Amino acid sequence: MALTRSMRLAASVVLPLFAAGCATTEYSAKDAGFDTVSLKSGEATAKQSVWIQNQQQAAAVRDRVKALMARRTIDAETAVQVALLNNKGLQAAYADLGDSAADAWQTQLSILPSVSVGLTGIGTPGLEAYRVLEGTIATNILALATYGENRKLADTRFRQAQLNAAIKTISLAADTRRAWIRAVAAWETVAYLNQAKAAADAASALAAKIGEAGSLTKANQAREHVFYAELAGETAKARLEARLAKEELIRLMGLSGSDIDFQIPNRLPSLPKSLIRRDDMEAEAIAKRMDLQVARLELQATARAFGLENATRFVTDIELAGVFEKERELDGDEVHSSTSRTASLELKIPIFDTGQARLRKGELAYMRAANELAELAVNVRSEARSAYLAYRATYDIARHYRNSVLPLRSAIEEQSLLSYNGMITSTFELIADTRDKVNSTILAVNAKRDFWLAEANVAPVIYGGSTGSAPASDKPAPAQTEAAGGH
């Protein structure tokens, strides 16, 4: 019988040690969980992400970034890849994943028994090294009883951290793509404003000469002069916005020093010949949105935490301790020793706390998580429908400007030139038609930009991540462009 009790006591100590030791490998790796992050974010962005944790990895990433930035003109795909490799804020976000892995690892180790050893009478003459040797092994029975649920809860938090890291990666990729779009569109707008300013400059100079001859009133001269002055101010403002847009892109790409001396195209890519069918975007978003998966895991975690709260509502701690004590005494020239073994069970019971308040808080937390999940599901479906609507509508609008408005403006300008050559149209009418064409061209650039911004929002809407907060009417768009040069 004594042997059986000893075996049970040993099992209570050894089995938790074995279980914890075998399970820690998943969480103890330096890049624990990052394979999942890389896989999920790669599906959405088609780009590689890295978690830099040593000097060798940092050097390899720097070399790759330099190789990518060696290209004369940086397209949207290059900008996104550089951001995912080089953005230090993203690397800081990955540390949260490491924290979660460490927490799960610590949860597994928390059930290990505590061991203490004490010596008294050290150096007592005739008693060699010690007089009393006392050893204690204590293990928390309640921790053992709730070990399975605690471990599942820690694993749920770990999976949430993986999804959150993937969402941050996708958000950075989308933000960088939108920044590239806006920067390129801003510089394209500057180019067309420069054309309009040249036409206004010519009209202003011509008005001054005609006015000197007495053939143009001062009021009409002032109209031409003020138009040129206002357009010069608008061009300067547009140039400032373009430079700031590029600086935003530089920040997202994590560049500094001489690395910022890169160029982007002078114009946005052309519209695609056709759109990718996205009729099932709503269902796809419900199936793939990672923030929705995080909310589902939060509901599971809340339920598990509530179960643990219910299991410990009356007893908050149960500890089993085994004490071994060996005492040595000197009797004349002989040393006598005696050994004693004791065991104790310690219970901590909060007498006045029945746990009702904690249970109520657990119920409320579960209700909150359930309602937040339901709200997010509704919002995800709406965001998917809105994204598809914007994707289709902005394409139709941009194509309308390209196929209808700009050809008509070009035809008007050509007819005005023919009339001017035939001495039918005045110089000022010709310049006015040219200015109107430039204005329509800028509207077409804005429409094309809005389409590419809507296209850039598709991946975040389906997989989760930032969809941008700036209104679509204020900025430009991406894709591959064949235009060389840039800013």
C-alpha positions as CSV (number, residue, x, y, z in Angstrom):
1,M,0.0,0.0,0.0
2,A,2.8,2.4,0.9
3,L,4.4,1.6,-2.5
4,T,1.2,2.4,-4.3
5,R,0.9,5.7,-2.5
6,S,4.6,6.5,-3.4
7,M,4.0,5.7,-7.1
8,R,0.9,7.9,-7.2
9,L,2.9,10.8,-5.6
10,A,5.7,10.3,-8.1
11,A,3.2,10.2,-11.0
12,S,1.7,13.5,-9.8
13,V,5.1,15.1,-10.1
14,V,6.7,13.3,-13.1
15,L,3.7,13.3,-15.5
16,P,3.3,17.1,-15.5
17,L,7.1,17.4,-16.1
18,F,6.9,15.0,-19.0
19,A,3.8,16.7,-20.5
20,A,5.3,20.2,-20.2
21,G,8.6,19.1,-21.6
22,C,7.2,17.4,-24.7
23,A,4.8,20.3,-25.5
24,T,7.1,23.3,-25.4
25,T,8.8,22.8,-28.7
26,E,5.9,24.4,-30.6
27,Y,6.2,27.6,-28.7
28,S,9.9,27.7,-27.8
29,A,11.2,28.2,-31.3
30,K,12.4,31.8,-32.0
31,D,10.1,32.1,-35.0
32,A,7.2,30.2,-33.4
33,G,4.0,30.6,-35.5
34,F,5.6,32.7,-38.2
35,D,5.1,30.1,-40.9
36,T,1.4,30.5,-40.6
37,V,1.7,34.3,-40.7
38,S,3.9,34.1,-43.9
39,L,1.5,31.7,-45.6
40,K,-1.7,33.6,-44.9
41,S,-0.2,37.1,-45.7
42,G,1.4,35.7,-48.8
43,E,-1.9,34.4,-50.1
44,A,-3.3,37.9,-49.9
45,T,-0.3,39.9,-51.0
46,A,1.7,37.5,-53.2
47,K,4.8,38.8,-51.5
48,Q,7.3,37.4,-49.0
49,S,7.5,38.6,-45.4
50,V,10.3,38.0,-43.0
51,W,10.8,38.1,-39.3
52,I,14.3,39.4,-38.6
53,Q,15.9,38.1,-35.4
54,N,19.6,38.1,-35.9
55,Q,22.4,40.0,-37.6
56,Q,22.7,37.5,-40.4
57,Q,19.0,37.8,-41.3
58,A,19.2,41.6,-41.1
59,A,22.2,41.7,-43.5
60,A,20.5,39.4,-46.0
61,V,17.4,41.6,-45.9
62,R,19.4,44.8,-46.4
63,D,21.1,43.2,-49.4
64,R,17.8,42.2,-51.0
65,V,16.3,45.7,-50.4
66,K,19.3,47.3,-52.0
67,A,18.9,45.0,-55.0
68,L,15.2,45.9,-55.3
69,M,15.9,49.6,-55.0
70,A,18.7,49.5,-57.6
71,R,16.0,49.6,-60.3
72,R,15.7,52.9,-62.0
73,T,11.9,53.3,-61.4
74,I,10.1,51.7,-58.5
75,D,6.7,50.1,-59.5
76,A,3.9,49.2,-57.0
77,E,5.0,45.6,-56.6
78,T,8.6,46.5,-55.7
79,A,7.4,49.2,-53.3
80,V,5.2,46.6,-51.5
81,Q,7.9,44.0,-51.3
82,V,10.4,46.5,-49.9
83,A,7.9,47.6,-47.3
84,L,7.3,44.0,-46.1
85,L,11.0,43.5,-45.8
86,N,12.2,46.8,-44.5
87,N,9.4,48.3,-42.4
88,K,10.5,48.3,-38.7
89,G,7.0,48.8,-37.4
90,L,6.0,45.5,-38.9
91,Q,9.0,43.8,-37.2
92,A,7.9,45.4,-33.9
93,A,4.4,43.9,-34.5
94,Y,5.9,40.5,-35.0
95,A,7.3,40.7,-31.5
96,D,3.7,40.5,-30.3
97,L,3.6,37.0,-31.9
98,G,6.7,36.1,-29.9
99,D,5.1,37.4,-26.7
100,S,2.1,35.2,-27.3
101,A,4.3,32.1,-27.9
102,A,6.2,32.8,-24.8
103,D,3.0,33.1,-22.8
104,A,1.8,29.8,-24.1
105,W,5.2,28.3,-23.3
106,Q,5.0,29.7,-19.7
107,T,1.5,28.3,-19.3
108,Q,2.8,24.8,-20.0
109,L,5.6,25.3,-17.5
110,S,3.4,26.8,-14.7
111,I,2.3,23.3,-13.5
112,L,5.8,22.2,-12.7
113,P,6.2,21.4,-9.0
114,S,8.4,23.6,-6.8
115,V,11.4,22.1,-5.0
116,S,13.2,23.7,-2.0
117,V,16.1,22.5,0.0
118,G,17.4,23.9,3.3
119,L,20.4,23.3,5.5
120,T,20.8,24.4,9.2
121,G,23.8,24.0,11.5
122,I,26.3,24.3,8.6
123,G,29.8,23.8,9.8
124,T,28.8,22.5,13.2
125,P,31.8,20.7,14.8
126,G,31.6,17.0,14.6
127,L,28.5,17.0,12.3
128,E,30.4,17.4,9.1
129,A,28.6,19.8,6.7
130,Y,25.1,20.2,8.3
131,R,23.0,19.5,11.3
132,V,19.5,19.4,9.6
133,L,18.7,18.8,6.0
134,E,15.1,19.6,4.9
135,G,13.6,19.2,1.4
136,T,10.1,20.1,0.2
137,I,8.4,19.3,-3.1
138,A,5.1,21.1,-3.6
139,T,2.6,21.0,-6.5
140,N,-0.6,22.9,-7.1
141,I,-3.4,20.4,-7.6
142,L,-5.8,23.0,-8.9
143,A,-3.3,24.0,-11.6
144,L,-3.1,20.3,-12.5
145,A,-6.8,20.0,-12.7
146,T,-7.2,23.1,-14.9
147,Y,-4.0,22.5,-16.9
148,G,-5.8,21.3,-20.0
149,E,-8.2,24.3,-20.3
150,N,-5.4,26.7,-19.5
151,R,-3.3,25.3,-22.2
152,K,-6.1,25.4,-24.7
153,L,-6.8,29.0,-23.7
154,A,-3.1,29.9,-24.2
155,D,-3.1,28.2,-27.6
156,T,-6.2,30.1,-28.6
157,R,-4.4,33.4,-27.8
158,F,-1.4,32.2,-29.8
159,R,-3.5,31.5,-32.8
160,Q,-5.1,34.9,-32.4
161,A,-1.6,36.5,-32.4
162,Q,-0.8,34.7,-35.6
163,L,-3.9,36.0,-37.4
164,N,-3.3,39.6,-36.0
165,A,0.3,39.5,-37.3
166,A,-0.9,38.4,-40.7
167,I,-3.5,41.2,-40.7
168,K,-0.8,43.8,-39.9
169,T,1.3,42.4,-42.8
170,I,-1.6,42.7,-45.2
171,S,-2.5,46.2,-43.9
172,L,1.1,47.4,-44.6
173,A,1.1,45.9,-48.1
174,A,-2.3,47.7,-48.9
175,D,-1.2,51.0,-47.3
176,T,2.1,50.9,-49.3
177,R,0.2,50.1,-52.6
178,R,-2.2,53.0,-52.0
179,A,0.6,55.4,-51.1
180,W,2.4,54.4,-54.4
181,I,-0.9,55.0,-56.3
182,R,-1.4,58.4,-54.7
183,A,2.1,59.6,-55.2
184,V,2.2,58.6,-58.9
185,A,-1.2,60.1,-59.6
186,A,-0.1,63.3,-57.8
187,W,2.9,63.7,-60.1
188,E,0.8,63.0,-63.1
189,T,-1.6,65.8,-62.0
190,V,1.4,68.1,-61.6
191,A,2.5,67.4,-65.2
192,Y,-0.9,68.3,-66.6
193,L,-1.2,71.4,-64.5
194,N,2.2,72.5,-65.9
195,Q,0.7,72.2,-69.4
196,A,-2.3,74.3,-68.4
197,K,0.1,76.8,-66.7
198,A,2.1,77.1,-70.0
199,A,-1.1,77.8,-71.9
200,A,-2.2,80.4,-69.3
201,D,1.3,82.0,-69.4
202,A,1.0,82.3,-73.2
203,A,-2.5,83.9,-72.8
204,S,-1.3,86.3,-70.2
205,A,1.7,87.4,-72.3
206,L,-0.5,87.8,-75.4
207,A,-3.0,89.8,-73.4
208,A,-0.3,92.2,-72.2
209,K,0.9,92.8,-75.8
210,I,-2.6,93.3,-77.1
211,G,-3.3,95.6,-74.2
212,E,-0.3,97.7,-75.1
213,A,-1.7,98.1,-78.6
214,G,-5.0,99.3,-77.1
215,S,-7.1,96.4,-78.5
216,L,-7.9,94.7,-75.1
217,T,-9.5,96.3,-72.1
218,K,-7.7,96.3,-68.8
219,A,-10.4,94.1,-67.3
220,N,-9.9,91.4,-69.9
221,Q,-6.1,91.7,-69.4
222,A,-6.6,91.3,-65.7
223,R,-8.7,88.2,-66.2
224,E,-5.9,86.5,-68.2
225,H,-3.3,87.6,-65.7
226,V,-5.2,86.4,-62.6
227,F,-6.0,83.0,-64.2
228,Y,-2.3,82.5,-64.7
229,A,-1.5,83.6,-61.2
230,E,-4.1,81.3,-59.7
231,L,-3.0,78.4,-61.8
232,A,0.6,78.9,-60.7
233,G,-0.5,78.7,-57.1
234,E,-2.5,75.5,-57.8
235,T,0.5,74.0,-59.5
236,A,2.7,74.7,-56.6
237,K,0.1,73.2,-54.2
238,A,-0.1,70.1,-56.3
239,R,3.7,69.8,-56.4
240,L,3.7,70.0,-52.6
241,E,1.0,67.3,-52.3
242,A,3.0,65.1,-54.7
243,R,6.2,65.4,-52.6
244,L,4.3,64.7,-49.4
245,A,2.7,61.7,-51.0
246,K,6.1,60.3,-51.9
247,E,7.3,60.9,-48.4
248,E,4.4,58.8,-47.1
249,L,5.5,56.1,-49.5
250,I,9.1,56.4,-48.2
251,R,8.0,56.0,-44.6
252,L,6.0,52.9,-45.3
253,M,8.9,51.4,-47.2
254,G,11.1,52.1,-44.2
255,L,13.8,54.0,-46.2
256,S,16.2,56.7,-45.1
257,G,19.4,58.3,-46.2
258,S,20.5,57.8,-49.8
259,D,17.8,55.1,-50.2
260,I,15.1,57.7,-50.6
261,D,16.7,58.9,-53.9
262,F,14.5,56.6,-56.1
263,Q,12.0,57.4,-58.8
264,I,8.4,56.5,-59.4
265,P,6.6,56.6,-62.7
266,N,5.3,59.9,-64.1
267,R,1.9,58.5,-64.9
268,L,-0.5,55.9,-63.7
269,P,-1.0,52.6,-65.5
270,S,-3.7,52.3,-68.1
271,L,-7.0,50.7,-67.1
272,P,-7.2,46.9,-67.5
273,K,-9.1,45.7,-70.6
274,S,-11.5,43.8,-68.3
275,L,-12.3,43.3,-64.7
276,I,-11.8,40.2,-62.6
277,R,-15.2,38.8,-61.7
278,R,-15.9,39.3,-58.0
279,D,-19.5,38.2,-57.8
280,D,-18.7,36.0,-54.8
281,M,-16.7,38.6,-52.9
282,E,-19.1,38.6,-50.0
283,A,-19.0,34.8,-49.5
284,E,-15.2,34.9,-50.0
285,A,-14.8,37.6,-47.3
286,I,-16.9,35.6,-44.8
287,A,-14.7,32.5,-45.4
288,K,-11.3,34.3,-45.4
289,R,-11.5,37.4,-43.3
290,M,-8.9,36.9,-40.6
291,D,-10.3,39.5,-38.2
292,L,-13.5,37.5,-38.3
293,Q,-11.5,34.4,-37.3
294,V,-9.9,36.4,-34.5
295,A,-13.3,37.3,-33.2
296,R,-14.4,33.7,-33.3
297,L,-11.3,32.7,-31.4
298,E,-12.1,35.4,-28.9
299,L,-15.5,34.0,-28.3
300,Q,-13.9,30.5,-27.7
301,A,-11.3,32.0,-25.4
302,T,-14.0,33.9,-23.4
303,A,-16.0,30.7,-23.0
304,R,-12.9,28.8,-21.8
305,A,-12.0,31.6,-19.4
306,F,-15.6,31.5,-18.1
307,G,-15.3,27.8,-17.5
308,L,-12.1,28.2,-15.6
309,E,-13.7,30.9,-13.5
310,N,-16.6,28.6,-12.7
311,A,-14.2,25.8,-11.7
312,T,-12.3,27.9,-9.2
313,R,-15.2,30.0,-7.8
314,F,-15.1,28.4,-4.3
315,V,-11.5,27.2,-4.1
316,T,-8.8,29.4,-5.6
317,D,-5.7,27.3,-4.7
318,I,-5.0,23.7,-3.6
319,E,-1.4,22.8,-3.0
320,L,0.0,19.4,-2.1
321,A,3.4,19.5,-0.3
322,G,5.7,16.6,0.6
323,V,8.5,17.4,3.2
324,F,11.6,15.3,3.8
325,E,13.7,16.1,6.9
326,K,16.9,14.5,8.1
327,E,18.4,15.6,11.4
328,R,21.8,14.7,12.7
329,E,22.9,15.0,16.4
330,L,26.2,14.5,18.2
331,D,26.3,12.1,21.1
332,G,29.7,11.8,22.5
333,D,31.9,10.6,19.6
334,E,28.9,9.2,17.7
335,V,26.6,11.0,15.2
336,H,23.0,9.9,15.3
337,S,20.6,10.8,12.5
338,S,16.8,10.6,12.1
339,T,14.6,11.0,9.1
340,S,11.0,12.2,8.9
341,R,8.6,12.5,6.1
342,T,5.4,14.6,6.2
343,A,2.8,15.6,3.7
344,S,0.4,18.5,3.8
345,L,-2.6,19.8,1.8
346,E,-3.2,23.5,1.7
347,L,-6.5,25.0,0.5
348,K,-7.3,28.6,0.0
349,I,-11.0,29.3,0.3
350,P,-12.3,32.9,0.0
351,I,-14.9,32.8,2.8
352,F,-16.8,35.9,1.8
353,D,-16.3,35.7,-1.9
354,T,-18.7,33.1,-3.5
355,G,-17.5,33.9,-7.0
356,Q,-20.8,35.3,-8.1
357,A,-19.4,38.7,-9.2
358,R,-16.6,37.0,-11.1
359,L,-19.1,34.7,-12.8
360,R,-21.3,37.7,-13.8
361,K,-18.3,39.4,-15.3
362,G,-17.5,36.2,-17.2
363,E,-21.1,36.1,-18.5
364,L,-20.9,39.7,-19.6
365,A,-17.6,39.1,-21.3
366,Y,-19.1,36.2,-23.3
367,M,-22.1,38.2,-24.3
368,R,-19.9,41.1,-25.4
369,A,-17.7,38.8,-27.5
370,A,-20.7,37.2,-29.1
371,N,-22.3,40.5,-30.1
372,E,-19.0,41.8,-31.4
373,L,-18.6,38.8,-33.5
374,A,-22.2,39.2,-34.9
375,E,-21.6,42.9,-35.6
376,L,-18.3,42.1,-37.4
377,A,-20.0,39.5,-39.5
378,V,-22.6,42.1,-40.6
379,N,-19.9,44.7,-41.3
380,V,-17.7,42.3,-43.3
381,R,-20.6,41.4,-45.6
382,S,-21.4,45.1,-46.1
383,E,-17.7,46.0,-46.7
384,A,-17.4,43.3,-49.3
385,R,-20.5,44.5,-51.1
386,S,-19.3,48.1,-50.9
387,A,-15.8,47.2,-52.2
388,Y,-17.2,45.3,-55.2
389,L,-19.6,48.2,-55.9
390,A,-16.7,50.7,-55.8
391,Y,-14.5,48.3,-57.9
392,R,-17.1,48.1,-60.7
393,A,-18.3,51.7,-60.5
394,T,-14.9,53.4,-60.5
395,Y,-13.8,51.3,-63.5
396,D,-16.9,52.4,-65.4
397,I,-16.3,56.0,-64.5
398,A,-12.7,56.0,-65.5
399,R,-13.5,54.2,-68.7
400,H,-16.1,56.8,-69.4
401,Y,-13.6,59.6,-69.1
402,R,-11.1,57.7,-71.3
403,N,-13.6,56.7,-74.0
404,S,-16.0,59.6,-74.1
405,V,-14.8,62.8,-72.4
406,L,-11.2,62.9,-73.5
407,P,-11.9,62.1,-77.2
408,L,-14.5,64.9,-77.3
409,R,-12.0,67.3,-75.7
410,S,-9.4,66.4,-78.2
411,A,-11.9,66.9,-81.1
412,I,-12.8,70.3,-79.7
413,E,-9.2,71.3,-79.5
414,E,-8.5,70.1,-83.1
415,Q,-11.5,72.0,-84.5
416,S,-10.4,75.1,-82.6
417,L,-6.9,74.8,-84.1
418,L,-8.4,74.5,-87.6
419,S,-10.7,77.5,-87.0
420,Y,-7.7,79.5,-85.6
421,N,-5.7,78.7,-88.7
422,G,-8.6,79.8,-90.8
423,M,-8.7,83.1,-88.9
424,I,-12.2,82.2,-87.5
425,T,-11.3,81.5,-83.9
426,S,-9.4,84.0,-81.7
427,T,-6.2,83.1,-79.9
428,F,-7.9,83.4,-76.6
429,E,-10.6,80.9,-77.6
430,L,-8.0,78.4,-78.7
431,I,-6.1,78.8,-75.4
432,A,-9.4,78.4,-73.4
433,D,-10.2,75.1,-75.2
434,T,-6.7,73.9,-74.4
435,R,-7.2,74.7,-70.8
436,D,-10.5,72.9,-70.7
437,K,-8.9,69.8,-72.2
438,V,-6.2,69.8,-69.5
439,N,-8.9,70.1,-66.8
440,S,-10.8,67.1,-68.3
441,T,-7.5,65.2,-68.4
442,I,-6.9,65.8,-64.7
443,L,-10.5,64.6,-64.0
444,A,-9.7,61.5,-66.0
445,V,-6.5,61.0,-64.0
446,N,-8.5,61.2,-60.8
447,A,-11.0,58.7,-62.0
448,K,-8.3,56.3,-63.0
449,R,-6.6,56.8,-59.6
450,D,-9.9,56.1,-57.8
451,F,-10.3,52.8,-59.7
452,W,-6.8,51.6,-58.7
453,L,-7.4,52.6,-55.1
454,A,-10.6,50.5,-55.2
455,E,-8.7,47.6,-56.7
456,A,-6.1,47.9,-54.0
457,N,-8.8,47.6,-51.3
458,V,-10.0,44.2,-52.6
459,A,-7.4,42.1,-50.8
460,P,-7.9,43.8,-47.4
461,V,-11.7,43.5,-47.7
462,I,-11.4,39.7,-48.5
463,Y,-8.6,38.8,-46.1
464,G,-8.7,41.6,-43.5
465,G,-6.6,44.7,-43.0
466,S,-6.6,48.4,-43.5
467,T,-8.8,49.7,-46.3
468,G,-7.6,53.3,-46.0
469,S,-9.3,56.2,-44.5
470,A,-8.7,58.9,-47.1
471,P,-11.6,59.7,-49.5
472,A,-11.1,58.2,-52.9
473,S,-11.8,61.5,-54.6
474,D,-8.6,63.0,-53.3
475,K,-5.9,60.8,-54.6
476,P,-4.4,58.6,-57.6
477,A,-3.8,54.9,-58.5
478,P,-1.4,51.8,-59.2
479,A,-0.4,49.0,-61.5
480,Q,2.5,48.5,-63.8
481,T,3.3,51.4,-66.0
482,E,5.6,51.7,-69.0
483,A,6.4,55.3,-68.4
484,A,10.0,55.9,-67.6
485,G,11.5,58.5,-65.4
486,G,9.7,59.9,-62.4
487,H,10.2,61.7,-59.2
